[in-house]
């Protein structure tokens, strides 16, 4: 899905929302940032396999979409902290029922015998 779909007024709302959180790491970043502000290094340590480049790109896109706030403290070395905006918290809350559904699906799959 392209990022332009997130801004296209002619797509359904679900498509526009998914375009904003599309990708491997954005939902995990939203989940981590729910607990409060984090520095980029903290986020990387909590998400093994996430490269610095991909983290930076995801956080920039999330900031451009109004989901996260980037605060740079004027100290040496520079200290950058990311936190959810009110809009980002709203999205995170909206995803709660989807997460619940996903957990129910996983439990259902665990109970079902594997398909032939």
Phi and psi restraints in degrees (range 20) as a CNS / XPLOR table:
assign (resid 1 and name C) (resid 2 and name N)
       (resid 2 and name CA) (resid 2 and name C) 1.0 -89.8 20.0 2
assign (resid 2 and name N) (resid 2 and name CA)
       (resid 2 and name C) (resid 3 and name N) 1.0 153.4 20.0 2
assign (resid 2 and name C) (resid 3 and name N)
       (resid 3 and name CA) (resid 3 and name C) 1.0 -64.1 20.0 2
assign (resid 3 and name N) (resid 3 and name CA)
       (resid 3 and name C) (resid 4 and name N) 1.0 -26.0 20.0 2
assign (resid 3 and name C) (resid 4 and name N)
       (resid 4 and name CA) (resid 4 and name C) 1.0 -64.8 20.0 2
assign (resid 4 and name N) (resid 4 and name CA)
       (resid 4 and name C) (resid 5 and name N) 1.0 -24.3 20.0 2
assign (resid 4 and name C) (resid 5 and name N)
       (resid 5 and name CA) (resid 5 and name C) 1.0 -65.2 20.0 2
assign (resid 5 and name N) (resid 5 and name CA)
       (resid 5 and name C) (resid 6 and name N) 1.0 -25.6 20.0 2
assign (resid 5 and name C) (resid 6 and name N)
       (resid 6 and name CA) (resid 6 and name C) 1.0 -69.5 20.0 2
assign (resid 6 and name N) (resid 6 and name CA)
       (resid 6 and name C) (resid 7 and name N) 1.0 -17.6 20.0 2
assign (resid 6 and name C) (resid 7 and name N)
       (resid 7 and name CA) (resid 7 and name C) 1.0 -112.8 20.0 2
assign (resid 7 and name N) (resid 7 and name CA)
       (resid 7 and name C) (resid 8 and name N) 1.0 -1.4 20.0 2
assign (resid 7 and name C) (resid 8 and name N)
       (resid 8 and name CA) (resid 8 and name C) 1.0 -79.4 20.0 2
assign (resid 8 and name N) (resid 8 and name CA)
       (resid 8 and name C) (resid 9 and name N) 1.0 115.4 20.0 2
assign (resid 8 and name C) (resid 9 and name N)
       (resid 9 and name CA) (resid 9 and name C) 1.0 -70.0 20.0 2
assign (resid 9 and name N) (resid 9 and name CA)
       (resid 9 and name C) (resid 10 and name N) 1.0 -8.2 20.0 2
assign (resid 9 and name C) (resid 10 and name N)
       (resid 10 and name CA) (resid 10 and name C) 1.0 -98.2 20.0 2
assign (resid 10 and name N) (resid 10 and name CA)
       (resid 10 and name C) (resid 11 and name N) 1.0 13.2 20.0 2
assign (resid 10 and name C) (resid 11 and name N)
       (resid 11 and name CA) (resid 11 and name C) 1.0 -106.7 20.0 2
assign (resid 11 and name N) (resid 11 and name CA)
       (resid 11 and name C) (resid 12 and name N) 1.0 162.5 20.0 2
assign (resid 11 and name C) (resid 12 and name N)
       (resid 12 and name CA) (resid 12 and name C) 1.0 -70.6 20.0 2
assign (resid 12 and name N) (resid 12 and name CA)
       (resid 12 and name C) (resid 13 and name N) 1.0 158.0 20.0 2
assign (resid 12 and name C) (resid 13 and name N)
       (resid 13 and name CA) (resid 13 and name C) 1.0 -60.1 20.0 2
assign (resid 13 and name N) (resid 13 and name CA)
       (resid 13 and name C) (resid 14 and name N) 1.0 -36.4 20.0 2
assign (resid 13 and name C) (resid 14 and name N)
       (resid 14 and name CA) (resid 14 and name C) 1.0 -65.1 20.0 2
assign (resid 14 and name N) (resid 14 and name CA)
       (resid 14 and name C) (resid 15 and name N) 1.0 -42.0 20.0 2
assign (resid 14 and name C) (resid 15 and name N)
       (resid 15 and name CA) (resid 15 and name C) 1.0 -62.8 20.0 2
assign (resid 15 and name N) (resid 15 and name CA)
       (resid 15 and name C) (resid 16 and name N) 1.0 -41.9 20.0 2
assign (resid 15 and name C) (resid 16 and name N)
       (resid 16 and name CA) (resid 16 and name C) 1.0 -64.0 20.0 2
assign (resid 16 and name N) (resid 16 and name CA)
       (resid 16 and name C) (resid 17 and name N) 1.0 -39.8 20.0 2
assign (resid 16 and name C) (resid 17 and name N)
       (resid 17 and name CA) (resid 17 and name C) 1.0 -68.7 20.0 2
assign (resid 17 and name N) (resid 17 and name CA)
       (resid 17 and name C) (resid 18 and name N) 1.0 -43.9 20.0 2
assign (resid 17 and name C) (resid 18 and name N)
       (resid 18 and name CA) (resid 18 and name C) 1.0 -65.6 20.0 2
assign (resid 18 and name N) (resid 18 and name CA)
       (resid 18 and name C) (resid 19 and name N) 1.0 -34.3 20.0 2
assign (resid 18 and name C) (resid 19 and name N)
       (resid 19 and name CA) (resid 19 and name C) 1.0 -61.1 20.0 2
assign (resid 19 and name N) (resid 19 and name CA)
       (resid 19 and name C) (resid 20 and name N) 1.0 -30.9 20.0 2
assign (resid 19 and name C) (resid 20 and name N)
       (resid 20 and name CA) (resid 20 and name C) 1.0 -75.7 20.0 2
assign (resid 20 and name N) (resid 20 and name CA)
       (resid 20 and name C) (resid 21 and name N) 1.0 -31.7 20.0 2
assign (resid 20 and name C) (resid 21 and name N)
       (resid 21 and name CA) (resid 21 and name C) 1.0 -107.7 20.0 2
assign (resid 21 and name N) (resid 21 and name CA)
       (resid 21 and name C) (resid 22 and name N) 1.0 9.5 20.0 2
assign (resid 21 and name C) (resid 22 and name N)
       (resid 22 and name CA) (resid 22 and name C) 1.0 -63.3 20.0 2
assign (resid 22 and name N) (resid 22 and name CA)
       (resid 22 and name C) (resid 23 and name N) 1.0 142.7 20.0 2
assign (resid 22 and name C) (resid 23 and name N)
       (resid 23 and name CA) (resid 23 and name C) 1.0 120.9 20.0 2
assign (resid 23 and name N) (resid 23 and name CA)
       (resid 23 and name C) (resid 24 and name N) 1.0 169.4 20.0 2
assign (resid 23 and name C) (resid 24 and name N)
       (resid 24 and name CA) (resid 24 and name C) 1.0 -74.1 20.0 2
assign (resid 24 and name N) (resid 24 and name CA)
       (resid 24 and name C) (resid 25 and name N) 1.0 -30.0 20.0 2
assign (resid 24 and name C) (resid 25 and name N)
       (resid 25 and name CA) (resid 25 and name C) 1.0 -111.6 20.0 2
assign (resid 25 and name N) (resid 25 and name CA)
       (resid 25 and name C) (resid 26 and name N) 1.0 -17.6 20.0 2
assign (resid 25 and name C) (resid 26 and name N)
       (resid 26 and name CA) (resid 26 and name C) 1.0 -64.5 20.0 2
assign (resid 26 and name N) (resid 26 and name CA)
       (resid 26 and name C) (resid 27 and name N) 1.0 -40.2 20.0 2
assign (resid 26 and name C) (resid 27 and name N)
       (resid 27 and name CA) (resid 27 and name C) 1.0 -67.4 20.0 2
assign (resid 27 and name N) (resid 27 and name CA)
       (resid 27 and name C) (resid 28 and name N) 1.0 -37.1 20.0 2
assign (resid 27 and name C) (resid 28 and name N)
       (resid 28 and name CA) (resid 28 and name C) 1.0 -65.9 20.0 2
assign (resid 28 and name N) (resid 28 and name CA)
       (resid 28 and name C) (resid 29 and name N) 1.0 -38.6 20.0 2
assign (resid 28 and name C) (resid 29 and name N)
       (resid 29 and name CA) (resid 29 and name C) 1.0 -65.5 20.0 2
assign (resid 29 and name N) (resid 29 and name CA)
       (resid 29 and name C) (resid 30 and name N) 1.0 -41.9 20.0 2
assign (resid 29 and name C) (resid 30 and name N)
       (resid 30 and name CA) (resid 30 and name C) 1.0 -58.3 20.0 2
assign (resid 30 and name N) (resid 30 and name CA)
       (resid 30 and name C) (resid 31 and name N) 1.0 -45.1 20.0 2
assign (resid 30 and name C) (resid 31 and name N)
       (resid 31 and name CA) (resid 31 and name C) 1.0 -61.3 20.0 2
assign (resid 31 and name N) (resid 31 and name CA)
       (resid 31 and name C) (resid 32 and name N) 1.0 -44.6 20.0 2
assign (resid 31 and name C) (resid 32 and name N)
       (resid 32 and name CA) (resid 32 and name C) 1.0 -66.8 20.0 2
assign (resid 32 and name N) (resid 32 and name CA)
       (resid 32 and name C) (resid 33 and name N) 1.0 -40.4 20.0 2
assign (resid 32 and name C) (resid 33 and name N)
       (resid 33 and name CA) (resid 33 and name C) 1.0 -73.2 20.0 2
assign (resid 33 and name N) (resid 33 and name CA)
       (resid 33 and name C) (resid 34 and name N) 1.0 -14.7 20.0 2
assign (resid 33 and name C) (resid 34 and name N)
       (resid 34 and name CA) (resid 34 and name C) 1.0 -59.4 20.0 2
assign (resid 34 and name N) (resid 34 and name CA)
       (resid 34 and name C) (resid 35 and name N) 1.0 -31.7 20.0 2
assign (resid 34 and name C) (resid 35 and name N)
       (resid 35 and name CA) (resid 35 and name C) 1.0 -79.5 20.0 2
assign (resid 35 and name N) (resid 35 and name CA)
       (resid 35 and name C) (resid 36 and name N) 1.0 -8.7 20.0 2
assign (resid 35 and name C) (resid 36 and name N)
       (resid 36 and name CA) (resid 36 and name C) 1.0 136.1 20.0 2
assign (resid 36 and name N) (resid 36 and name CA)
       (resid 36 and name C) (resid 37 and name N) 1.0 179.5 20.0 2
assign (resid 36 and name C) (resid 37 and name N)
       (resid 37 and name CA) (resid 37 and name C) 1.0 -62.7 20.0 2
assign (resid 37 and name N) (resid 37 and name CA)
       (resid 37 and name C) (resid 38 and name N) 1.0 146.1 20.0 2
assign (resid 37 and name C) (resid 38 and name N)
       (resid 38 and name CA) (resid 38 and name C) 1.0 -138.6 20.0 2
assign (resid 38 and name N) (resid 38 and name CA)
       (resid 38 and name C) (resid 39 and name N) 1.0 148.2 20.0 2
assign (resid 38 and name C) (resid 39 and name N)
       (resid 39 and name CA) (resid 39 and name C) 1.0 -84.6 20.0 2
assign (resid 39 and name N) (resid 39 and name CA)
       (resid 39 and name C) (resid 40 and name N) 1.0 154.9 20.0 2
assign (resid 39 and name C) (resid 40 and name N)
       (resid 40 and name CA) (resid 40 and name C) 1.0 -55.8 20.0 2
assign (resid 40 and name N) (resid 40 and name CA)
       (resid 40 and name C) (resid 41 and name N) 1.0 -40.3 20.0 2
assign (resid 40 and name C) (resid 41 and name N)
       (resid 41 and name CA) (resid 41 and name C) 1.0 -62.4 20.0 2
assign (resid 41 and name N) (resid 41 and name CA)
       (resid 41 and name C) (resid 42 and name N) 1.0 -36.5 20.0 2
assign (resid 41 and name C) (resid 42 and name N)
       (resid 42 and name CA) (resid 42 and name C) 1.0 -64.2 20.0 2
assign (resid 42 and name N) (resid 42 and name CA)
       (resid 42 and name C) (resid 43 and name N) 1.0 -42.3 20.0 2
assign (resid 42 and name C) (resid 43 and name N)
       (resid 43 and name CA) (resid 43 and name C) 1.0 -63.2 20.0 2
assign (resid 43 and name N) (resid 43 and name CA)
       (resid 43 and name C) (resid 44 and name N) 1.0 -43.7 20.0 2
assign (resid 43 and name C) (resid 44 and name N)
       (resid 44 and name CA) (resid 44 and name C) 1.0 -63.3 20.0 2
assign (resid 44 and name N) (resid 44 and name CA)
       (resid 44 and name C) (resid 45 and name N) 1.0 -40.7 20.0 2
assign (resid 44 and name C) (resid 45 and name N)
       (resid 45 and name CA) (resid 45 and name C) 1.0 -64.6 20.0 2
assign (resid 45 and name N) (resid 45 and name CA)
       (resid 45 and name C) (resid 46 and name N) 1.0 -31.8 20.0 2
assign (resid 45 and name C) (resid 46 and name N)
       (resid 46 and name CA) (resid 46 and name C) 1.0 -84.7 20.0 2
assign (resid 46 and name N) (resid 46 and name CA)
       (resid 46 and name C) (resid 47 and name N) 1.0 -10.0 20.0 2
assign (resid 46 and name C) (resid 47 and name N)
       (resid 47 and name CA) (resid 47 and name C) 1.0 -126.8 20.0 2
assign (resid 47 and name N) (resid 47 and name CA)
       (resid 47 and name C) (resid 48 and name N) 1.0 77.9 20.0 2
assign (resid 47 and name C) (resid 48 and name N)
       (resid 48 and name CA) (resid 48 and name C) 1.0 -56.3 20.0 2
assign (resid 48 and name N) (resid 48 and name CA)
       (resid 48 and name C) (resid 49 and name N) 1.0 138.1 20.0 2
assign (resid 48 and name C) (resid 49 and name N)
       (resid 49 and name CA) (resid 49 and name C) 1.0 96.9 20.0 2
assign (resid 49 and name N) (resid 49 and name CA)
       (resid 49 and name C) (resid 50 and name N) 1.0 -11.8 20.0 2
assign (resid 49 and name C) (resid 50 and name N)
       (resid 50 and name CA) (resid 50 and name C) 1.0 -86.1 20.0 2
assign (resid 50 and name N) (resid 50 and name CA)
       (resid 50 and name C) (resid 51 and name N) 1.0 117.5 20.0 2
assign (resid 50 and name C) (resid 51 and name N)
       (resid 51 and name CA) (resid 51 and name C) 1.0 -79.8 20.0 2
assign (resid 51 and name N) (resid 51 and name CA)
       (resid 51 and name C) (resid 52 and name N) 1.0 159.8 20.0 2
assign (resid 51 and name C) (resid 52 and name N)
       (resid 52 and name CA) (resid 52 and name C) 1.0 -61.2 20.0 2
assign (resid 52 and name N) (resid 52 and name CA)
       (resid 52 and name C) (resid 53 and name N) 1.0 -40.2 20.0 2
assign (resid 52 and name C) (resid 53 and name N)
       (resid 53 and name CA) (resid 53 and name C) 1.0 -62.4 20.0 2
assign (resid 53 and name N) (resid 53 and name CA)
       (resid 53 and name C) (resid 54 and name N) 1.0 -47.0 20.0 2
assign (resid 53 and name C) (resid 54 and name N)
       (resid 54 and name CA) (resid 54 and name C) 1.0 -68.7 20.0 2
assign (resid 54 and name N) (resid 54 and name CA)
       (resid 54 and name C) (resid 55 and name N) 1.0 -38.2 20.0 2
assign (resid 54 and name C) (resid 55 and name N)
       (resid 55 and name CA) (resid 55 and name C) 1.0 -60.0 20.0 2
assign (resid 55 and name N) (resid 55 and name CA)
       (resid 55 and name C) (resid 56 and name N) 1.0 -47.9 20.0 2
assign (resid 55 and name C) (resid 56 and name N)
       (resid 56 and name CA) (resid 56 and name C) 1.0 -60.1 20.0 2
assign (resid 56 and name N) (resid 56 and name CA)
       (resid 56 and name C) (resid 57 and name N) 1.0 -45.0 20.0 2
assign (resid 56 and name C) (resid 57 and name N)
       (resid 57 and name CA) (resid 57 and name C) 1.0 -63.1 20.0 2
assign (resid 57 and name N) (resid 57 and name CA)
       (resid 57 and name C) (resid 58 and name N) 1.0 -45.8 20.0 2
assign (resid 57 and name C) (resid 58 and name N)
       (resid 58 and name CA) (resid 58 and name C) 1.0 -63.5 20.0 2
assign (resid 58 and name N) (resid 58 and name CA)
       (resid 58 and name C) (resid 59 and name N) 1.0 -44.2 20.0 2
assign (resid 58 and name C) (resid 59 and name N)
       (resid 59 and name CA) (resid 59 and name C) 1.0 -65.7 20.0 2
assign (resid 59 and name N) (resid 59 and name CA)
       (resid 59 and name C) (resid 60 and name N) 1.0 -37.2 20.0 2
assign (resid 59 and name C) (resid 60 and name N)
       (resid 60 and name CA) (resid 60 and name C) 1.0 -64.0 20.0 2
assign (resid 60 and name N) (resid 60 and name CA)
       (resid 60 and name C) (resid 61 and name N) 1.0 -43.9 20.0 2
assign (resid 60 and name C) (resid 61 and name N)
       (resid 61 and name CA) (resid 61 and name C) 1.0 -64.5 20.0 2
assign (resid 61 and name N) (resid 61 and name CA)
       (resid 61 and name C) (resid 62 and name N) 1.0 -41.4 20.0 2
assign (resid 61 and name C) (resid 62 and name N)
       (resid 62 and name CA) (resid 62 and name C) 1.0 -66.5 20.0 2
assign (resid 62 and name N) (resid 62 and name CA)
       (resid 62 and name C) (resid 63 and name N) 1.0 -35.7 20.0 2
assign (resid 62 and name C) (resid 63 and name N)
       (resid 63 and name CA) (resid 63 and name C) 1.0 -67.6 20.0 2
assign (resid 63 and name N) (resid 63 and name CA)
       (resid 63 and name C) (resid 64 and name N) 1.0 -43.0 20.0 2
assign (resid 63 and name C) (resid 64 and name N)
       (resid 64 and name CA) (resid 64 and name C) 1.0 -62.6 20.0 2
assign (resid 64 and name N) (resid 64 and name CA)
       (resid 64 and name C) (resid 65 and name N) 1.0 -30.9 20.0 2
assign (resid 64 and name C) (resid 65 and name N)
       (resid 65 and name CA) (resid 65 and name C) 1.0 -85.6 20.0 2
assign (resid 65 and name N) (resid 65 and name CA)
       (resid 65 and name C) (resid 66 and name N) 1.0 -0.3 20.0 2
assign (resid 65 and name C) (resid 66 and name N)
       (resid 66 and name CA) (resid 66 and name C) 1.0 81.5 20.0 2
assign (resid 66 and name N) (resid 66 and name CA)
       (resid 66 and name C) (resid 67 and name N) 1.0 15.7 20.0 2
assign (resid 66 and name C) (resid 67 and name N)
       (resid 67 and name CA) (resid 67 and name C) 1.0 -88.5 20.0 2
assign (resid 67 and name N) (resid 67 and name CA)
       (resid 67 and name C) (resid 68 and name N) 1.0 -34.2 20.0 2
assign (resid 67 and name C) (resid 68 and name N)
       (resid 68 and name CA) (resid 68 and name C) 1.0 -126.3 20.0 2
assign (resid 68 and name N) (resid 68 and name CA)
       (resid 68 and name C) (resid 69 and name N) 1.0 154.3 20.0 2
assign (resid 68 and name C) (resid 69 and name N)
       (resid 69 and name CA) (resid 69 and name C) 1.0 -110.8 20.0 2
assign (resid 69 and name N) (resid 69 and name CA)
       (resid 69 and name C) (resid 70 and name N) 1.0 132.7 20.0 2
assign (resid 69 and name C) (resid 70 and name N)
       (resid 70 and name CA) (resid 70 and name C) 1.0 -106.1 20.0 2
assign (resid 70 and name N) (resid 70 and name CA)
       (resid 70 and name C) (resid 71 and name N) 1.0 120.9 20.0 2
assign (resid 70 and name C) (resid 71 and name N)
       (resid 71 and name CA) (resid 71 and name C) 1.0 -119.2 20.0 2
assign (resid 71 and name N) (resid 71 and name CA)
       (resid 71 and name C) (resid 72 and name N) 1.0 124.2 20.0 2
assign (resid 71 and name C) (resid 72 and name N)
       (resid 72 and name CA) (resid 72 and name C) 1.0 -107.2 20.0 2
assign (resid 72 and name N) (resid 72 and name CA)
       (resid 72 and name C) (resid 73 and name N) 1.0 121.1 20.0 2
assign (resid 72 and name C) (resid 73 and name N)
       (resid 73 and name CA) (resid 73 and name C) 1.0 -90.2 20.0 2
assign (resid 73 and name N) (resid 73 and name CA)
       (resid 73 and name C) (resid 74 and name N) 1.0 134.8 20.0 2
assign (resid 73 and name C) (resid 74 and name N)
       (resid 74 and name CA) (resid 74 and name C) 1.0 -83.7 20.0 2
assign (resid 74 and name N) (resid 74 and name CA)
       (resid 74 and name C) (resid 75 and name N) 1.0 70.2 20.0 2
assign (resid 74 and name C) (resid 75 and name N)
       (resid 75 and name CA) (resid 75 and name C) 1.0 -131.2 20.0 2
assign (resid 75 and name N) (resid 75 and name CA)
       (resid 75 and name C) (resid 76 and name N) 1.0 163.4 20.0 2
assign (resid 75 and name C) (resid 76 and name N)
       (resid 76 and name CA) (resid 76 and name C) 1.0 -109.6 20.0 2
assign (resid 76 and name N) (resid 76 and name CA)
       (resid 76 and name C) (resid 77 and name N) 1.0 128.2 20.0 2
assign (resid 76 and name C) (resid 77 and name N)
       (resid 77 and name CA) (resid 77 and name C) 1.0 -68.2 20.0 2
assign (resid 77 and name N) (resid 77 and name CA)
       (resid 77 and name C) (resid 78 and name N) 1.0 159.1 20.0 2
assign (resid 77 and name C) (resid 78 and name N)
       (resid 78 and name CA) (resid 78 and name C) 1.0 -55.7 20.0 2
assign (resid 78 and name N) (resid 78 and name CA)
       (resid 78 and name C) (resid 79 and name N) 1.0 140.1 20.0 2
assign (resid 78 and name C) (resid 79 and name N)
       (resid 79 and name CA) (resid 79 and name C) 1.0 -117.2 20.0 2
assign (resid 79 and name N) (resid 79 and name CA)
       (resid 79 and name C) (resid 80 and name N) 1.0 119.2 20.0 2
assign (resid 79 and name C) (resid 80 and name N)
       (resid 80 and name CA) (resid 80 and name C) 1.0 -111.7 20.0 2
assign (resid 80 and name N) (resid 80 and name CA)
       (resid 80 and name C) (resid 81 and name N) 1.0 134.6 20.0 2
assign (resid 80 and name C) (resid 81 and name N)
       (resid 81 and name CA) (resid 81 and name C) 1.0 -129.8 20.0 2
assign (resid 81 and name N) (resid 81 and name CA)
       (resid 81 and name C) (resid 82 and name N) 1.0 136.2 20.0 2
assign (resid 81 and name C) (resid 82 and name N)
       (resid 82 and name CA) (resid 82 and name C) 1.0 -111.8 20.0 2
assign (resid 82 and name N) (resid 82 and name CA)
       (resid 82 and name C) (resid 83 and name N) 1.0 140.8 20.0 2
assign (resid 82 and name C) (resid 83 and name N)
       (resid 83 and name CA) (resid 83 and name C) 1.0 -143.9 20.0 2
assign (resid 83 and name N) (resid 83 and name CA)
       (resid 83 and name C) (resid 84 and name N) 1.0 161.0 20.0 2
assign (resid 83 and name C) (resid 84 and name N)
       (resid 84 and name CA) (resid 84 and name C) 1.0 -75.4 20.0 2
assign (resid 84 and name N) (resid 84 and name CA)
       (resid 84 and name C) (resid 85 and name N) 1.0 141.5 20.0 2
assign (resid 84 and name C) (resid 85 and name N)
       (resid 85 and name CA) (resid 85 and name C) 1.0 -82.8 20.0 2
assign (resid 85 and name N) (resid 85 and name CA)
       (resid 85 and name C) (resid 86 and name N) 1.0 173.4 20.0 2
assign (resid 85 and name C) (resid 86 and name N)
       (resid 86 and name CA) (resid 86 and name C) 1.0 -60.1 20.0 2
assign (resid 86 and name N) (resid 86 and name CA)
       (resid 86 and name C) (resid 87 and name N) 1.0 -37.7 20.0 2
assign (resid 86 and name C) (resid 87 and name N)
       (resid 87 and name CA) (resid 87 and name C) 1.0 -65.2 20.0 2
assign (resid 87 and name N) (resid 87 and name CA)
       (resid 87 and name C) (resid 88 and name N) 1.0 -40.1 20.0 2
assign (resid 87 and name C) (resid 88 and name N)
       (resid 88 and name CA) (resid 88 and name C) 1.0 -66.3 20.0 2
assign (resid 88 and name N) (resid 88 and name CA)
       (resid 88 and name C) (resid 89 and name N) 1.0 -40.0 20.0 2
assign (resid 88 and name C) (resid 89 and name N)
       (resid 89 and name CA) (resid 89 and name C) 1.0 -64.4 20.0 2
assign (resid 89 and name N) (resid 89 and name CA)
       (resid 89 and name C) (resid 90 and name N) 1.0 -38.1 20.0 2
assign (resid 89 and name C) (resid 90 and name N)
       (resid 90 and name CA) (resid 90 and name C) 1.0 -61.4 20.0 2
assign (resid 90 and name N) (resid 90 and name CA)
       (resid 90 and name C) (resid 91 and name N) 1.0 -44.6 20.0 2
assign (resid 90 and name C) (resid 91 and name N)
       (resid 91 and name CA) (resid 91 and name C) 1.0 -63.3 20.0 2
assign (resid 91 and name N) (resid 91 and name CA)
       (resid 91 and name C) (resid 92 and name N) 1.0 -43.8 20.0 2
assign (resid 91 and name C) (resid 92 and name N)
       (resid 92 and name CA) (resid 92 and name C) 1.0 -59.8 20.0 2
assign (resid 92 and name N) (resid 92 and name CA)
       (resid 92 and name C) (resid 93 and name N) 1.0 -42.6 20.0 2
assign (resid 92 and name C) (resid 93 and name N)
       (resid 93 and name CA) (resid 93 and name C) 1.0 -65.1 20.0 2
assign (resid 93 and name N) (resid 93 and name CA)
       (resid 93 and name C) (resid 94 and name N) 1.0 -38.8 20.0 2
assign (resid 93 and name C) (resid 94 and name N)
       (resid 94 and name CA) (resid 94 and name C) 1.0 -65.4 20.0 2
assign (resid 94 and name N) (resid 94 and name CA)
       (resid 94 and name C) (resid 95 and name N) 1.0 -30.5 20.0 2
assign (resid 94 and name C) (resid 95 and name N)
       (resid 95 and name CA) (resid 95 and name C) 1.0 -79.6 20.0 2
assign (resid 95 and name N) (resid 95 and name CA)
       (resid 95 and name C) (resid 96 and name N) 1.0 -11.6 20.0 2
assign (resid 95 and name C) (resid 96 and name N)
       (resid 96 and name CA) (resid 96 and name C) 1.0 -52.9 20.0 2
assign (resid 96 and name N) (resid 96 and name CA)
       (resid 96 and name C) (resid 97 and name N) 1.0 -52.2 20.0 2
assign (resid 96 and name C) (resid 97 and name N)
       (resid 97 and name CA) (resid 97 and name C) 1.0 -62.5 20.0 2
assign (resid 97 and name N) (resid 97 and name CA)
       (resid 97 and name C) (resid 98 and name N) 1.0 -32.6 20.0 2
assign (resid 97 and name C) (resid 98 and name N)
       (resid 98 and name CA) (resid 98 and name C) 1.0 -66.5 20.0 2
assign (resid 98 and name N) (resid 98 and name CA)
       (resid 98 and name C) (resid 99 and name N) 1.0 -41.3 20.0 2
assign (resid 98 and name C) (resid 99 and name N)
       (resid 99 and name CA) (resid 99 and name C) 1.0 -62.8 20.0 2
assign (resid 99 and name N) (resid 99 and name CA)
       (resid 99 and name C) (resid 100 and name N) 1.0 -41.5 20.0 2
assign (resid 99 and name C) (resid 100 and name N)
       (resid 100 and name CA) (resid 100 and name C) 1.0 -60.9 20.0 2
assign (resid 100 and name N) (resid 100 and name CA)
       (resid 100 and name C) (resid 101 and name N) 1.0 -43.9 20.0 2
assign (resid 100 and name C) (resid 101 and name N)
       (resid 101 and name CA) (resid 101 and name C) 1.0 -61.1 20.0 2
assign (resid 101 and name N) (resid 101 and name CA)
       (resid 101 and name C) (resid 102 and name N) 1.0 -42.3 20.0 2
assign (resid 101 and name C) (resid 102 and name N)
       (resid 102 and name CA) (resid 102 and name C) 1.0 -61.3 20.0 2
assign (resid 102 and name N) (resid 102 and name CA)
       (resid 102 and name C) (resid 103 and name N) 1.0 -40.5 20.0 2
assign (resid 102 and name C) (resid 103 and name N)
       (resid 103 and name CA) (resid 103 and name C) 1.0 -65.4 20.0 2
assign (resid 103 and name N) (resid 103 and name CA)
       (resid 103 and name C) (resid 104 and name N) 1.0 -39.8 20.0 2
assign (resid 103 and name C) (resid 104 and name N)
       (resid 104 and name CA) (resid 104 and name C) 1.0 -63.9 20.0 2
assign (resid 104 and name N) (resid 104 and name CA)
       (resid 104 and name C) (resid 105 and name N) 1.0 -39.0 20.0 2
assign (resid 104 and name C) (resid 105 and name N)
       (resid 105 and name CA) (resid 105 and name C) 1.0 -63.0 20.0 2
assign (resid 105 and name N) (resid 105 and name CA)
       (resid 105 and name C) (resid 106 and name N) 1.0 -45.0 20.0 2
assign (resid 105 and name C) (resid 106 and name N)
       (resid 106 and name CA) (resid 106 and name C) 1.0 -62.4 20.0 2
assign (resid 106 and name N) (resid 106 and name CA)
       (resid 106 and name C) (resid 107 and name N) 1.0 -40.5 20.0 2
assign (resid 106 and name C) (resid 107 and name N)
       (resid 107 and name CA) (resid 107 and name C) 1.0 -64.0 20.0 2
assign (resid 107 and name N) (resid 107 and name CA)
       (resid 107 and name C) (resid 108 and name N) 1.0 -40.3 20.0 2
assign (resid 107 and name C) (resid 108 and name N)
       (resid 108 and name CA) (resid 108 and name C) 1.0 -64.4 20.0 2
assign (resid 108 and name N) (resid 108 and name CA)
       (resid 108 and name C) (resid 109 and name N) 1.0 -42.4 20.0 2
assign (resid 108 and name C) (resid 109 and name N)
       (resid 109 and name CA) (resid 109 and name C) 1.0 -63.7 20.0 2
assign (resid 109 and name N) (resid 109 and name CA)
       (resid 109 and name C) (resid 110 and name N) 1.0 -37.1 20.0 2
assign (resid 109 and name C) (resid 110 and name N)
       (resid 110 and name CA) (resid 110 and name C) 1.0 -66.7 20.0 2
assign (resid 110 and name N) (resid 110 and name CA)
       (resid 110 and name C) (resid 111 and name N) 1.0 -27.5 20.0 2
assign (resid 110 and name C) (resid 111 and name N)
       (resid 111 and name CA) (resid 111 and name C) 1.0 -85.9 20.0 2
assign (resid 111 and name N) (resid 111 and name CA)
       (resid 111 and name C) (resid 112 and name N) 1.0 -21.8 20.0 2
assign (resid 111 and name C) (resid 112 and name N)
       (resid 112 and name CA) (resid 112 and name C) 1.0 -83.7 20.0 2
assign (resid 112 and name N) (resid 112 and name CA)
       (resid 112 and name C) (resid 113 and name N) 1.0 142.3 20.0 2
assign (resid 112 and name C) (resid 113 and name N)
       (resid 113 and name CA) (resid 113 and name C) 1.0 -68.1 20.0 2
assign (resid 113 and name N) (resid 113 and name CA)
       (resid 113 and name C) (resid 114 and name N) 1.0 149.5 20.0 2
assign (resid 113 and name C) (resid 114 and name N)
       (resid 114 and name CA) (resid 114 and name C) 1.0 -61.2 20.0 2
assign (resid 114 and name N) (resid 114 and name CA)
       (resid 114 and name C) (resid 115 and name N) 1.0 143.9 20.0 2
assign (resid 114 and name C) (resid 115 and name N)
       (resid 115 and name CA) (resid 115 and name C) 1.0 -70.0 20.0 2
assign (resid 115 and name N) (resid 115 and name CA)
       (resid 115 and name C) (resid 116 and name N) 1.0 144.6 20.0 2
